[in-house]
Amino acid sequence: MNEHQPDWMSQLSASPFTKSHFTDELKKKIQQKAANSKPYLFKPWTIPRLLLSVLAGVMIVYAALYVSGNWLKMENSAKTPGGLLFTIFPDPELAAGKPYGYMLHFNADFEQFAGKSLSIRAVHLKSGTVVDAMPEQLITEPSPGYDSLERFTVTFGLPLSGLWRYEVLLNGSLYGSMELEVNDSVWEVSPVFSSGIYKMRGIEKKLGFIDSGFIAGQSNKYMWHFWGADKALSGKLTIAAVRQGSDQLVEVFTAAELGDKLNGADRHVVTSMMLPTSGKWRLMAYIDEQLIDSIIVEVKPKA
């Protein structure tokens, strides 16, 4: 190949300098500069930034340990004479009227669950209220990354505070049960937000209704609006209510399905509701018996 190279290629390979550029004199100058240079010192104003970064990292780690610690402290186990069946880890913020997450750790081998339907039923011990918390789910594979149902997760909401018995059913038969305390939620009247040209009371971008006010014992029309995926908003709507300080649930409205988009929401429905007594009430919206969320209202006494 070299015998065919033109003369200009050999010229390019030659140094562009007529003499050595890195002379003995230049070497001495570099050595002297290095000997006389001062060691690098932290600038005073950089130290607080470094400390803040370190403190922020420590706080993040501490917060993670605190949350995980609270999560673990709230564990509850179902035991039988034969041993531990499962353990439930609820969301540390678990309270009535909103959906929360749970993680269940099952001790049995996966073969005991494979091909079977798993469901959860909750019973309020004081009032006897029964909630189908998790519909039947066919178990076809173990928890991701595990050999069995060691990290089975589910989300659902319960309408009342107090002690609940969680019953885990396998193919419709009781597999095991345990009890959990559900905290009461905050009883602050829900805020008002804008959507379209209307003011609505509720949770922005989730659910709300055009609030014309409530008077005890008087029925009125209220247009509800919902935001979310089609699958989550498809099914029978039920509006249930509970008064602050009470354990009695009142069903105030049902509809076979929700209507189409309206006023910036993905779905809507016109309802007729009546709350029997004055005070603060929690209105809970269910779709196919699964709690979406709740809205707190103030009911005025009848004049």
Backbone as CSV, one residue per row, in Angstrom:
resi,resn,N_x,N_y,N_z,CA_x,CA_y,CA_z,C_x,C_y,C_z
1,MET,0.825,-1.210,0.000,0.000,0.000,0.000,0.852,1.251,0.000
2,ASN,2.024,1.286,0.763,2.812,2.498,0.915,3.408,2.981,-0.395
3,GLU,3.730,2.040,-1.322,4.366,2.464,-2.562,3.408,3.223,-3.463
4,HIS,2.126,3.149,-3.163,1.137,3.857,-3.967,0.700,5.164,-3.335
5,GLN,1.240,5.487,-2.109,0.825,6.719,-1.462,1.432,7.924,-2.163
6,PRO,0.677,8.985,-2.344,1.219,10.201,-2.964,2.170,10.912,-2.005
7,ASP,2.977,11.836,-2.483,3.972,12.538,-1.678,3.343,13.343,-0.558
8,TRP,2.108,13.877,-0.742,1.511,14.742,0.274,1.154,13.996,1.555
9,MET,0.956,12.649,1.464,0.657,11.876,2.662,1.859,11.776,3.575
10,SER,3.067,11.598,2.997,4.268,11.547,3.808,4.558,12.900,4.433
11,GLN,4.161,13.952,3.753,4.348,15.290,4.309,3.429,15.534,5.502
12,LEU,2.201,15.006,5.443,1.259,15.156,6.548,1.725,14.429,7.795
13,SER,2.417,13.312,7.621,2.858,12.535,8.773,4.030,13.178,9.496
14,ALA,4.696,14.127,8.878,5.832,14.803,9.502,5.359,15.838,10.499
15,SER,6.191,16.157,11.526,5.854,17.147,12.542,5.721,18.525,11.915
16,PRO,4.780,19.344,12.343,4.614,20.686,11.782,5.638,21.666,12.332
17,PHE,6.413,21.254,13.383,7.393,22.152,13.977,8.769,21.906,13.357
18,THR,9.537,22.995,13.226,10.880,22.893,12.652,11.889,22.377,13.649
19,LYS,11.550,22.467,14.987,12.416,21.939,16.026,11.552,21.421,17.171
20,SER,12.161,20.691,18.099,11.414,20.120,19.215,10.750,21.227,20.015
21,HIS,9.396,21.068,20.220,8.623,22.104,20.897,8.725,21.985,22.414
22,PHE,9.011,20.766,22.921,9.084,20.527,24.367,10.555,20.525,24.769
23,THR,11.145,21.720,24.945,12.579,21.886,25.186,12.894,21.699,26.664
24,ASP,14.218,21.596,26.977,14.670,21.490,28.365,14.289,22.724,29.158
25,GLU,14.318,23.869,28.528,13.948,25.121,29.203,12.480,25.104,29.618
26,LEU,11.603,24.568,28.715,10.180,24.487,29.028,9.930,23.514,30.175
27,LYS,10.670,22.416,30.218,10.527,21.448,31.302,10.838,22.088,32.646
28,LYS,11.955,22.888,32.702,12.327,23.545,33.954,11.254,24.511,34.436
29,LYS,10.634,25.249,33.511,9.583,26.204,33.869,8.381,25.486,34.491
30,ILE,8.001,24.352,33.897,6.852,23.590,34.405,7.134,23.048,35.807
31,GLN,8.361,22.545,36.016,8.740,22.014,37.322,8.750,23.100,38.395
32,GLN,9.282,24.301,38.040,9.304,25.409,38.984,7.904,25.855,39.369
33,LYS,7.014,25.916,38.397,5.619,26.321,38.664,4.926,25.329,39.585
34,ALA,5.198,24.046,39.374,4.580,23.021,40.228,5.095,23.111,41.650
35,ALA,6.418,23.422,41.798,6.997,23.508,43.134,6.474,24.714,43.897
36,ASN,6.211,25.799,43.198,5.775,27.041,43.851,4.256,27.140,44.027
37,SER,3.487,26.229,43.421,2.026,26.320,43.481,1.525,25.918,44.855
38,LYS,0.427,26.528,45.315,-0.170,26.238,46.615,-1.150,25.063,46.498
39,PRO,-1.271,24.250,47.540,-2.265,23.149,47.497,-3.666,23.720,47.445
40,TYR,-4.574,22.967,46.801,-5.966,23.430,46.649,-6.675,23.429,47.994
41,LEU,-7.319,24.521,48.309,-8.101,24.645,49.529,-9.563,24.830,49.191
42,PHE,-10.450,24.268,50.057,-11.878,24.496,49.872,-12.169,25.980,50.049
43,LYS,-12.906,26.520,49.148,-13.361,27.890,49.304,-14.434,27.928,50.385
44,PRO,-14.415,28.935,51.257,-15.345,28.959,52.398,-16.793,28.820,51.991
45,TRP,-17.148,29.427,50.867,-18.568,29.388,50.502,-18.998,28.050,49.892
46,THR,-18.019,27.164,49.600,-18.394,25.845,49.062,-18.715,24.858,50.169
47,ILE,-18.221,25.101,51.391,-18.431,24.138,52.475,-19.909,23.995,52.836
48,PRO,-20.673,25.081,53.020,-22.099,24.921,53.324,-22.833,24.125,52.260
49,ARG,-22.459,24.318,51.005,-23.144,23.561,49.943,-22.871,22.078,50.084
50,LEU,-21.629,21.741,50.392,-21.300,20.331,50.572,-22.033,19.746,51.773
51,LEU,-22.051,20.532,52.875,-22.757,20.057,54.058,-24.241,19.853,53.782
52,LEU,-24.818,20.794,53.029,-26.234,20.665,52.692,-26.487,19.420,51.868
53,SER,-25.577,19.145,50.931,-25.745,17.946,50.096,-25.681,16.683,50.945
54,VAL,-24.684,16.652,51.871,-24.558,15.474,52.735,-25.772,15.319,53.636
55,LEU,-26.214,16.439,54.248,-27.383,16.392,55.129,-28.626,15.954,54.377
56,ALA,-28.779,16.466,53.139,-29.948,16.081,52.335,-29.949,14.584,52.073
57,GLY,-28.752,14.039,51.766,-28.663,12.603,51.537,-29.015,11.802,52.769
58,VAL,-28.511,12.261,53.931,-28.819,11.572,55.186,-30.312,11.611,55.479
59,MET,-30.947,12.774,55.240,-32.372,12.907,55.511,-33.201,12.000,54.613
60,ILE,-32.782,11.873,53.346,-33.520,11.000,52.417,-33.445,9.549,52.893
61,VAL,-32.227,9.127,53.291,-32.074,7.751,53.778,-32.894,7.534,55.043
62,TYR,-32.848,8.534,55.962,-33.622,8.416,57.212,-35.111,8.340,56.937
63,ALA,-35.586,9.181,56.004,-37.021,9.158,55.674,-37.433,7.817,55.103
64,ALA,-36.570,7.254,54.240,-36.897,5.948,53.660,-36.975,4.877,54.737
65,LEU,-35.994,4.918,55.691,-36.022,3.936,56.771,-37.219,4.141,57.683
66,TYR,-37.584,5.422,57.907,-38.730,5.715,58.786,-40.020,5.180,58.181
67,VAL,-40.224,5.444,56.879,-41.447,4.985,56.213,-41.505,3.471,56.194
68,SER,-40.367,2.847,55.800,-40.375,1.385,55.756,-40.556,0.812,57.146
69,GLY,-39.983,1.504,58.159,-40.157,1.037,59.530,-41.595,1.100,59.959
70,ASN,-42.284,2.228,59.649,-43.708,2.339,59.978,-44.508,1.278,59.259
71,TRP,-44.160,1.048,57.994,-44.872,0.026,57.210,-44.750,-1.318,57.919
72,LEU,-43.523,-1.658,58.346,-43.308,-2.957,58.979,-43.971,-3.039,60.345
73,LYS,-44.018,-1.903,61.073,-44.649,-1.912,62.381,-46.134,-2.226,62.283
74,MET,-46.752,-1.896,61.133,-48.186,-2.082,60.994,-48.537,-3.467,60.474
75,GLU,-47.556,-4.353,60.384,-47.843,-5.686,59.879,-48.789,-6.418,60.832
76,ASN,-49.612,-7.281,60.272,-50.511,-8.129,61.036,-50.510,-9.500,60.391
77,SER,-50.502,-10.520,61.212,-50.344,-11.881,60.707,-51.552,-12.738,61.025
78,ALA,-51.836,-13.665,60.111,-52.884,-14.668,60.315,-52.205,-15.983,60.649
79,LYS,-52.475,-16.498,61.846,-51.826,-17.721,62.300,-52.857,-18.802,62.594
80,THR,-52.430,-20.029,62.425,-53.229,-21.199,62.775,-52.346,-22.122,63.607
81,PRO,-52.929,-23.130,64.239,-52.085,-24.083,64.974,-50.994,-24.689,64.103
82,GLY,-51.237,-24.714,62.793,-50.244,-25.283,61.878,-49.134,-24.325,61.504
83,GLY,-49.261,-23.047,61.895,-48.212,-22.084,61.573,-48.773,-20.805,60.973
84,LEU,-47.861,-19.948,60.498,-48.210,-18.644,59.924,-48.732,-18.806,58.501
85,LEU,-49.911,-18.256,58.227,-50.497,-18.337,56.893,-50.061,-17.172,56.011
86,PHE,-50.268,-15.956,56.499,-49.895,-14.775,55.718,-49.743,-13.580,56.653
87,THR,-49.101,-12.555,56.132,-48.914,-11.293,56.845,-49.376,-10.158,55.948
88,ILE,-50.071,-9.183,56.536,-50.553,-8.032,55.775,-49.796,-6.787,56.226
89,PHE,-49.284,-6.036,55.251,-48.633,-4.754,55.498,-49.499,-3.663,54.863
90,PRO,-50.299,-2.937,55.650,-51.128,-1.876,55.075,-50.340,-0.587,54.905
91,ASP,-50.876,0.305,54.087,-50.315,1.647,53.960,-50.282,2.294,55.346
92,PRO,-49.157,2.910,55.747,-49.090,3.537,57.077,-50.139,4.620,57.291
93,GLU,-50.666,5.213,56.219,-51.666,6.275,56.336,-53.098,5.740,56.315
94,LEU,-53.275,4.440,56.392,-54.584,3.797,56.257,-55.671,4.508,57.052
95,ALA,-56.733,4.922,56.367,-57.865,5.610,56.994,-59.131,5.316,56.202
96,ALA,-60.272,5.601,56.810,-61.563,5.327,56.180,-61.852,6.329,55.067
97,GLY,-62.602,5.863,54.064,-63.122,6.753,53.035,-62.258,6.949,51.816
98,LYS,-61.068,6.341,51.755,-60.184,6.473,50.612,-59.545,5.121,50.314
99,PRO,-59.196,4.856,49.051,-58.493,3.612,48.735,-57.030,3.676,49.156
100,TYR,-56.543,2.596,49.742,-55.149,2.497,50.171,-54.580,1.156,49.724
101,GLY,-53.248,1.110,49.657,-52.576,-0.101,49.212,-52.235,-1.038,50.360
102,TYR,-52.194,-2.323,50.055,-51.803,-3.367,50.999,-50.818,-4.299,50.300
103,MET,-49.891,-4.840,51.071,-49.024,-5.890,50.567,-49.203,-7.122,51.450
104,LEU,-49.484,-8.254,50.827,-49.685,-9.504,51.556,-48.518,-10.445,51.279
105,HIS,-48.002,-11.030,52.332,-46.927,-12.015,52.229,-47.491,-13.380,52.620
106,PHE,-47.624,-14.271,51.645,-48.139,-15.621,51.897,-46.961,-16.574,52.125
107,ASN,-47.090,-17.433,53.117,-46.002,-18.350,53.469,-46.034,-19.668,52.705
108,ALA,-47.197,-20.071,52.212,-47.310,-21.372,51.553,-46.651,-21.354,50.176
109,ASP,-46.305,-22.533,49.686,-45.737,-22.671,48.343,-46.746,-22.234,47.291
110,PHE,-46.240,-21.831,46.143,-47.104,-21.306,45.090,-48.119,-22.345,44.602
111,GLU,-47.759,-23.622,44.660,-48.663,-24.674,44.182,-50.006,-24.649,44.900
112,GLN,-50.026,-24.125,46.121,-51.281,-24.083,46.873,-52.252,-23.048,46.296
113,PHE,-51.728,-22.064,45.532,-52.567,-20.999,44.998,-52.751,-21.071,43.480
114,ALA,-51.860,-21.735,42.801,-51.874,-21.743,41.335,-53.199,-22.259,40.790
115,GLY,-53.787,-21.481,39.882,-55.043,-21.877,39.246,-56.275,-21.655,40.090
116,LYS,-56.130,-21.025,41.260,-57.273,-20.785,42.147,-57.595,-19.292,42.212
117,SER,-58.808,-18.978,42.675,-59.246,-17.588,42.779,-59.037,-17.085,44.207
118,LEU,-58.420,-15.915,44.301,-58.152,-15.295,45.592,-59.006,-14.038,45.721
119,SER,-59.617,-13.832,46.874,-60.431,-12.636,47.112,-60.305,-12.233,48.578
120,ILE,-60.710,-10.983,48.879,-60.636,-10.469,50.247,-61.975,-9.853,50.626
121,ARG,-62.471,-10.240,51.779,-63.709,-9.695,52.338,-63.367,-9.022,53.663
122,ALA,-63.995,-7.868,53.914,-63.734,-7.139,55.151,-65.030,-6.976,55.930
123,VAL,-64.972,-7.219,57.238,-66.144,-7.128,58.107,-65.862,-6.113,59.215
124,HIS,-66.697,-5.076,59.316,-66.566,-4.081,60.374,-67.143,-4.676,61.650
125,LEU,-66.302,-4.846,62.674,-66.718,-5.606,63.848,-67.805,-4.909,64.659
126,LYS,-67.838,-3.585,64.675,-68.827,-2.871,65.478,-70.199,-2.861,64.812
127,SER,-70.249,-2.545,63.518,-71.537,-2.396,62.837,-71.974,-3.642,62.078
128,GLY,-71.041,-4.553,61.803,-71.371,-5.735,61.010,-71.361,-5.490,59.519
129,THR,-70.972,-4.292,59.074,-70.903,-3.977,57.647,-69.906,-4.895,56.955
130,VAL,-70.323,-5.468,55.828,-69.474,-6.382,55.060,-69.133,-5.731,53.723
131,VAL,-67.855,-5.743,53.361,-67.373,-5.141,52.112,-66.591,-6.192,51.336
132,ASP,-66.970,-6.388,50.073,-66.161,-7.230,49.180,-64.989,-6.382,48.699
133,ALA,-63.923,-6.383,49.491,-62.818,-5.450,49.264,-62.061,-5.733,47.977
134,MET,-61.756,-6.977,47.716,-61.059,-7.351,46.484,-61.830,-8.459,45.790
135,PRO,-62.331,-8.208,44.574,-63.035,-9.268,43.840,-62.096,-10.433,43.550
136,GLU,-62.661,-11.543,43.170,-61.860,-12.737,42.887,-60.823,-12.466,41.794
137,GLN,-59.597,-12.878,42.072,-58.503,-12.794,41.099,-57.932,-14.184,40.881
138,LEU,-57.856,-14.595,39.617,-57.283,-15.898,39.303,-55.767,-15.818,39.413
139,ILE,-55.185,-16.688,40.213,-53.744,-16.685,40.426,-53.091,-17.599,39.396
140,THR,-52.279,-17.000,38.526,-51.624,-17.764,37.464,-50.101,-17.742,37.569
141,GLU,-49.553,-16.798,38.331,-48.098,-16.720,38.452,-47.726,-16.121,39.806
142,PRO,-46.528,-16.398,40.293,-46.103,-15.855,41.595,-45.800,-14.363,41.516
143,SER,-45.488,-13.774,42.655,-45.114,-12.362,42.690,-43.858,-12.148,41.846
144,PRO,-43.765,-11.040,41.120,-42.583,-10.791,40.270,-41.291,-10.868,41.073
145,GLY,-40.376,-11.716,40.615,-39.087,-11.870,41.274,-39.080,-12.863,42.426
146,TYR,-40.203,-13.537,42.661,-40.290,-14.486,43.777,-40.858,-15.817,43.289
147,ASP,-40.747,-16.826,44.159,-41.226,-18.159,43.805,-42.664,-18.397,44.241
148,SER,-43.196,-17.512,45.106,-44.559,-17.683,45.591,-45.219,-16.311,45.699
149,LEU,-46.333,-16.239,46.418,-47.035,-14.967,46.591,-46.447,-14.221,47.793
150,GLU,-45.187,-13.863,47.684,-44.497,-13.187,48.779,-44.710,-11.678,48.764
151,ARG,-45.148,-11.131,47.642,-45.399,-9.693,47.522,-46.676,-9.475,46.718
152,PHE,-47.795,-9.953,47.264,-49.086,-9.803,46.595,-49.676,-8.445,46.994
153,THR,-49.907,-7.566,46.026,-50.372,-6.212,46.321,-51.799,-5.995,45.827
154,VAL,-52.520,-5.164,46.564,-53.904,-4.862,46.218,-54.254,-3.491,46.787
155,THR,-55.203,-2.812,46.160,-55.657,-1.500,46.627,-57.171,-1.508,46.757
156,PHE,-57.688,-1.051,47.904,-59.133,-0.907,48.092,-59.382,0.052,49.247
157,GLY,-60.633,0.500,49.367,-60.999,1.431,50.428,-62.112,0.875,51.296
158,LEU,-62.115,1.285,52.559,-63.154,0.879,53.502,-63.901,2.118,53.992
159,PRO,-65.215,2.028,54.176,-66.024,3.224,54.442,-66.027,3.718,55.878
160,LEU,-65.667,2.860,56.840,-65.799,3.210,58.253,-64.478,3.035,58.983
161,SER,-64.271,3.864,59.992,-63.108,3.692,60.857,-63.422,2.640,61.920
162,GLY,-62.376,2.149,62.561,-62.562,1.146,63.603,-61.893,-0.163,63.252
163,LEU,-62.223,-1.192,63.996,-61.603,-2.508,63.838,-62.325,-3.304,62.754
164,TRP,-61.548,-3.810,61.791,-62.077,-4.626,60.700,-61.413,-6.000,60.718
165,ARG,-62.200,-7.030,60.374,-61.639,-8.362,60.176,-61.452,-8.594,58.675
166,TYR,-60.217,-8.827,58.273,-59.891,-9.087,56.867,-59.903,-10.596,56.644
167,GLU,-60.783,-11.048,55.776,-60.915,-12.479,55.489,-60.394,-12.757,54.081
168,VAL,-59.377,-13.604,53.985,-58.817,-14.005,52.696,-59.485,-15.307,52.277
169,LEU,-60.080,-15.289,51.081,-60.819,-16.452,50.581,-60.073,-17.061,49.400
170,LEU,-60.028,-18.378,49.368,-59.424,-19.124,48.274,-60.491,-20.017,47.659
171,ASN,-60.818,-19.735,46.404,-61.926,-20.417,45.717,-63.228,-20.288,46.507
172,GLY,-63.428,-19.116,47.124,-64.669,-18.844,47.837,-64.723,-19.352,49.251
173,SER,-63.713,-20.113,49.686,-63.681,-20.648,51.048,-62.644,-19.899,51.881
174,LEU,-62.922,-19.749,53.176,-62.040,-19.007,54.046,-60.670,-19.682,54.142
175,TYR,-59.646,-18.935,53.805,-58.266,-19.427,53.902,-57.646,-19.001,55.233
176,GLY,-57.928,-17.750,55.643,-57.418,-17.237,56.901,-57.935,-15.828,57.122
177,SER,-57.871,-15.343,58.359,-58.362,-14.002,58.666,-57.508,-13.353,59.737
178,MET,-57.579,-12.030,59.799,-56.881,-11.259,60.813,-57.574,-9.916,60.952
179,GLU,-57.260,-9.177,62.008,-57.932,-7.909,62.286,-56.971,-6.734,62.153
180,LEU,-57.509,-5.623,61.648,-56.735,-4.404,61.459,-57.563,-3.200,61.903
181,GLU,-56.901,-2.228,62.501,-57.553,-0.975,62.898,-57.435,0.031,61.761
182,VAL,-58.572,0.586,61.338,-58.605,1.608,60.294,-58.869,2.959,60.946
183,ASN,-57.991,3.911,60.731,-58.135,5.232,61.338,-59.293,6.007,60.733
184,ASP,-59.775,7.005,61.476,-60.787,7.901,60.937,-60.106,8.927,60.047
185,SER,-60.798,9.356,59.007,-60.239,10.350,58.099,-60.479,11.754,58.645
186,VAL,-59.858,12.727,58.021,-60.036,14.124,58.421,-61.413,14.597,57.956
187,TRP,-62.152,15.240,58.850,-63.509,15.666,58.535,-63.547,17.156,58.159
188,GLU,-62.710,17.545,57.233,-62.749,18.904,56.696,-63.588,18.911,55.419
189,VAL,-64.450,19.921,55.279,-65.272,20.029,54.079,-64.358,20.105,52.857
190,SER,-64.666,19.315,51.846,-63.825,19.243,50.653,-63.795,20.586,49.924
191,PRO,-62.671,20.915,49.303,-62.543,22.213,48.639,-63.336,22.285,47.339
192,VAL,-63.422,23.504,46.814,-64.103,23.764,45.540,-63.048,24.030,44.473
193,PHE,-63.245,23.490,43.290,-62.332,23.721,42.167,-63.158,24.020,40.906
194,SER,-62.489,24.512,39.883,-63.167,24.877,38.628,-62.913,23.826,37.570
195,SER,-63.955,23.536,36.792,-63.833,22.666,35.623,-64.849,23.132,34.595
196,GLY,-64.361,23.435,33.400,-65.261,24.047,32.430,-65.682,25.415,32.945
197,ILE,-66.961,25.664,32.907,-67.476,26.950,33.405,-68.087,26.818,34.794
198,TYR,-67.897,25.665,35.436,-68.570,25.407,36.704,-67.585,25.286,37.865
199,LYS,-68.090,25.566,39.055,-67.389,25.313,40.306,-67.896,23.976,40.854
200,MET,-66.970,23.135,41.272,-67.343,21.816,41.781,-66.682,21.570,43.124
201,ARG,-67.338,20.779,43.949,-66.763,20.393,45.238,-66.244,18.952,45.128
202,GLY,-65.014,18.747,45.599,-64.464,17.398,45.547,-62.963,17.392,45.429
203,ILE,-62.449,16.485,44.605,-61.019,16.310,44.397,-60.726,16.577,42.925
204,GLU,-59.985,17.622,42.659,-59.732,18.031,41.283,-59.086,16.901,40.489
205,LYS,-59.567,16.726,39.259,-59.085,15.714,38.319,-59.357,14.285,38.785
206,LYS,-60.279,14.131,39.764,-60.651,12.786,40.197,-62.158,12.633,40.285
207,LEU,-62.812,13.396,41.147,-64.269,13.373,41.208,-64.764,14.644,41.897
208,GLY,-65.967,15.049,41.520,-66.572,16.227,42.123,-67.984,16.414,41.600
209,PHE,-68.748,17.272,42.270,-70.107,17.553,41.800,-70.403,19.033,41.976
210,ILE,-71.346,19.517,41.169,-71.789,20.902,41.271,-72.650,21.000,42.521
211,ASP,-72.132,21.691,43.520,-72.739,21.687,44.862,-73.742,22.829,44.997
212,SER,-74.996,22.450,45.081,-76.051,23.455,45.292,-76.436,23.545,46.763
213,GLY,-75.643,22.910,47.630,-75.912,22.951,49.061,-76.783,21.790,49.518
214,PHE,-76.705,21.482,50.825,-77.493,20.397,51.403,-78.288,20.925,52.592
215,ILE,-79.558,20.587,52.616,-80.427,20.867,53.762,-80.997,19.535,54.228
216,ALA,-80.903,19.286,55.500,-81.319,17.997,56.057,-82.740,17.629,55.647
217,GLY,-82.887,16.401,55.137,-84.196,15.879,54.779,-84.739,16.353,53.451
218,GLN,-84.026,17.218,52.734,-84.513,17.732,51.453,-83.700,17.153,50.302
219,SER,-84.401,16.634,49.297,-83.756,16.066,48.124,-83.430,17.164,47.114
220,ASN,-82.314,16.998,46.415,-81.925,17.974,45.404,-81.100,17.256,44.328
221,LYS,-80.946,17.929,43.166,-80.168,17.349,42.076,-78.720,17.831,42.149
222,TYR,-77.802,16.908,41.855,-76.374,17.204,41.875,-75.734,16.474,40.695
223,MET,-74.980,17.206,39.872,-74.314,16.589,38.728,-72.889,16.195,39.116
224,TRP,-72.632,14.898,39.142,-71.314,14.372,39.483,-70.442,14.293,38.236
225,HIS,-69.126,14.471,38.430,-68.146,14.373,37.346,-66.986,13.491,37.814
226,PHE,-66.457,12.702,36.880,-65.383,11.767,37.193,-64.273,11.879,36.150
227,TRP,-63.042,11.690,36.620,-61.875,11.677,35.743,-61.161,10.345,35.907
228,GLY,-60.665,9.796,34.791,-59.931,8.538,34.878,-60.054,7.723,33.608
229,ALA,-59.439,6.542,33.625,-59.469,5.640,32.479,-60.850,5.025,32.310
230,ASP,-61.176,4.664,31.080,-62.496,4.089,30.789,-62.771,2.850,31.628
231,LYS,-61.754,1.999,31.810,-61.959,0.755,32.553,-62.338,1.039,34.001
232,ALA,-61.671,2.021,34.604,-61.941,2.336,36.006,-63.303,2.986,36.200
233,LEU,-63.849,3.606,35.147,-65.118,4.330,35.263,-66.272,3.592,34.593
234,SER,-66.083,2.321,34.292,-67.135,1.528,33.646,-67.766,0.603,34.687
235,GLY,-69.067,0.717,34.840,-69.779,-0.132,35.779,-70.828,0.632,36.555
236,LYS,-71.465,-0.057,37.480,-72.539,0.519,38.289,-71.990,1.536,39.282
237,LEU,-72.656,2.689,39.358,-72.283,3.725,40.323,-73.160,3.620,41.570
238,THR,-72.528,3.693,42.729,-73.241,3.753,44.004,-72.651,4.886,44.830
239,ILE,-73.518,5.744,45.354,-73.096,6.792,46.274,-73.610,6.418,47.662
240,ALA,-72.692,6.189,48.589,-73.042,5.883,49.978,-72.537,7.015,50.858
241,ALA,-73.130,7.164,52.039,-72.761,8.266,52.925,-72.746,7.801,54.369
242,VAL,-71.911,8.474,55.168,-71.865,8.230,56.603,-71.688,9.575,57.298
243,ARG,-72.407,9.760,58.394,-72.328,10.996,59.156,-71.181,10.927,60.150
244,GLN,-70.527,12.047,60.392,-69.434,12.089,61.354,-69.907,11.600,62.725
245,GLY,-69.176,10.663,63.307,-69.525,10.106,64.601,-70.453,8.917,64.537
246,SER,-70.856,8.503,63.332,-71.792,7.385,63.174,-71.114,6.228,62.447
247,ASP,-71.648,5.017,62.634,-71.188,3.831,61.912,-72.266,3.293,60.975
248,GLN,-73.308,4.106,60.743,-74.413,3.663,59.902,-74.234,4.211,58.489
249,LEU,-74.107,3.302,57.524,-73.991,3.696,56.127,-75.375,3.919,55.534
250,VAL,-75.490,4.981,54.701,-76.747,5.304,54.034,-76.494,5.302,52.532
251,GLU,-77.245,4.520,51.795,-77.138,4.539,50.329,-78.021,5.661,49.797
252,VAL,-77.419,6.624,49.087,-78.173,7.804,48.668,-78.478,7.828,47.176
253,PHE,-77.722,7.047,46.368,-77.992,7.065,44.928,-77.312,5.892,44.249
254,THR,-77.978,5.369,43.184,-77.357,4.349,42.331,-77.693,4.651,40.875
255,ALA,-76.796,4.237,39.984,-77.016,4.359,38.540,-76.327,3.191,37.863
256,ALA,-76.940,2.692,36.802,-76.398,1.521,36.108,-75.044,1.815,35.468
257,GLU,-74.827,3.067,35.032,-73.569,3.438,34.401,-73.425,4.951,34.382
258,LEU,-72.243,5.419,34.037,-71.973,6.844,33.944,-72.191,7.337,32.524
259,GLY,-72.457,8.644,32.390,-72.612,9.249,31.078,-71.269,9.606,30.460
260,ASP,-71.326,10.311,29.323,-70.120,10.641,28.567,-69.401,11.847,29.156
261,LYS,-68.402,12.362,28.399,-67.629,13.531,28.802,-68.531,14.751,28.952
262,LEU,-68.176,15.601,29.911,-68.922,16.843,30.112,-68.155,17.757,31.054
263,ASN,-68.157,19.042,30.737,-67.554,20.064,31.601,-66.101,19.767,31.964
264,GLY,-65.362,19.189,31.013,-63.948,18.892,31.230,-63.677,17.569,31.900
265,ALA,-64.716,16.849,32.305,-64.547,15.544,32.960,-64.690,14.419,31.942
266,ASP,-64.158,13.247,32.285,-64.237,12.087,31.389,-65.613,11.433,31.403
267,ARG,-66.299,11.506,32.541,-67.656,10.958,32.661,-68.475,11.855,33.575
268,HIS,-69.802,11.733,33.476,-70.675,12.505,34.364,-71.959,11.726,34.604
269,VAL,-72.721,12.149,35.611,-74.034,11.575,35.864,-74.822,12.565,36.714
270,VAL,-76.110,12.688,36.418,-76.992,13.555,37.204,-77.613,12.708,38.309
271,THR,-77.493,13.161,39.551,-78.003,12.397,40.680,-79.045,13.206,41.445
272,SER,-79.841,12.493,42.209,-80.757,13.104,43.166,-80.408,12.546,44.530
273,MET,-79.983,13.435,45.452,-79.503,12.962,46.753,-80.210,13.688,47.892
274,MET,-80.327,12.971,49.021,-80.901,13.544,50.233,-80.163,12.963,51.430
275,LEU,-79.724,13.822,52.333,-79.085,13.386,53.570,-80.012,13.730,54.730
276,PRO,-80.287,12.772,55.616,-81.414,12.917,56.551,-81.202,13.900,57.702
277,THR,-79.979,14.096,58.160,-79.760,14.948,59.332,-78.630,15.940,59.056
278,SER,-78.575,16.980,59.863,-77.541,18.004,59.699,-76.206,17.506,60.237
279,GLY,-75.140,18.203,59.859,-73.799,17.826,60.295,-72.900,17.554,59.106
280,LYS,-71.715,17.047,59.386,-70.779,16.708,58.316,-70.995,15.266,57.868
281,TRP,-71.003,15.103,56.547,-71.211,13.788,55.951,-70.083,13.489,54.962
282,ARG,-69.712,12.203,54.900,-68.753,11.735,53.905,-69.521,11.014,52.788
283,LEU,-69.481,11.571,51.587,-70.110,10.947,50.422,-69.062,10.107,49.699
284,MET,-69.327,8.810,49.560,-68.361,7.886,48.956,-68.892,7.347,47.646
285,ALA,-68.082,7.478,46.586,-68.479,7.027,45.248,-67.853,5.664,44.957
286,TYR,-68.687,4.707,44.617,-68.244,3.360,44.261,-68.588,3.074,42.807
287,ILE,-67.697,2.419,42.111,-67.993,1.900,40.776,-67.723,0.408,40.813
288,ASP,-68.767,-0.364,40.539,-68.709,-1.829,40.670,-68.182,-2.231,42.045
289,GLU,-68.709,-1.551,43.076,-68.433,-1.847,44.487,-67.006,-1.533,44.923
290,GLN,-66.246,-0.864,44.080,-64.889,-0.458,44.450,-64.866,1.041,44.721
291,LEU,-64.402,1.421,45.907,-64.407,2.812,46.318,-63.440,3.639,45.466
292,ILE,-63.968,4.709,44.841,-63.144,5.623,44.060,-62.504,6.658,44.978
293,ASP,-63.307,7.349,45.749,-62.836,8.321,46.736,-64.066,8.922,47.394
294,SER,-63.845,9.907,48.268,-64.980,10.471,48.999,-64.888,11.984,49.061
295,ILE,-66.044,12.612,49.334,-66.170,14.064,49.425,-66.898,14.397,50.736
296,ILE,-66.363,15.343,51.496,-66.966,15.764,52.759,-67.825,17.003,52.512
297,VAL,-69.080,16.962,52.990,-69.997,18.096,52.841,-70.592,18.464,54.195
298,GLU,-71.087,19.682,54.291,-71.771,20.171,55.487,-73.261,20.270,55.182
299,VAL,-74.086,19.581,55.969,-75.527,19.613,55.789,-76.146,20.564,56.809
300,LYS,-76.898,21.525,56.320,-77.508,22.508,57.216,-78.839,21.967,57.782
301,PRO,-79.188,22.376,58.972,-80.475,21.916,59.521,-81.654,22.523,58.754
302,LYS,-82.742,21.794,58.770,-83.945,22.284,58.086,-84.524,23.485,58.844
303,ALA,-84.881,24.527,58.078,-85.387,25.750,58.700,-86.707,25.462,59.380
